[in-house]
């Protein structure tokens, strides 16, 4: 098994997930798989959790002019004297 090829395939899938339409397609595929496994509650929760995650992710992105520290978090605004 070529692990580098698998990693490249996973990175490619993650890059495709960056777009909103493909995100929801992957969520739909996950729901179908969970339903086939008869995990109905997980299948019902997956779209809700995905929506919650992506809406929080969009709200947490720093503004265009905000500085970003080493952790990728937005730096706090300078204190006013």
Secondary structure, DSSP 8 states (H G I E B T S, - for coil): --HHHHHHHHHHHHHHHTSHHHHHHHHHHHHHHHHHTT-HHHHHHHHHHHHHHHHHHHHHS--TT--B-TTS-B-------
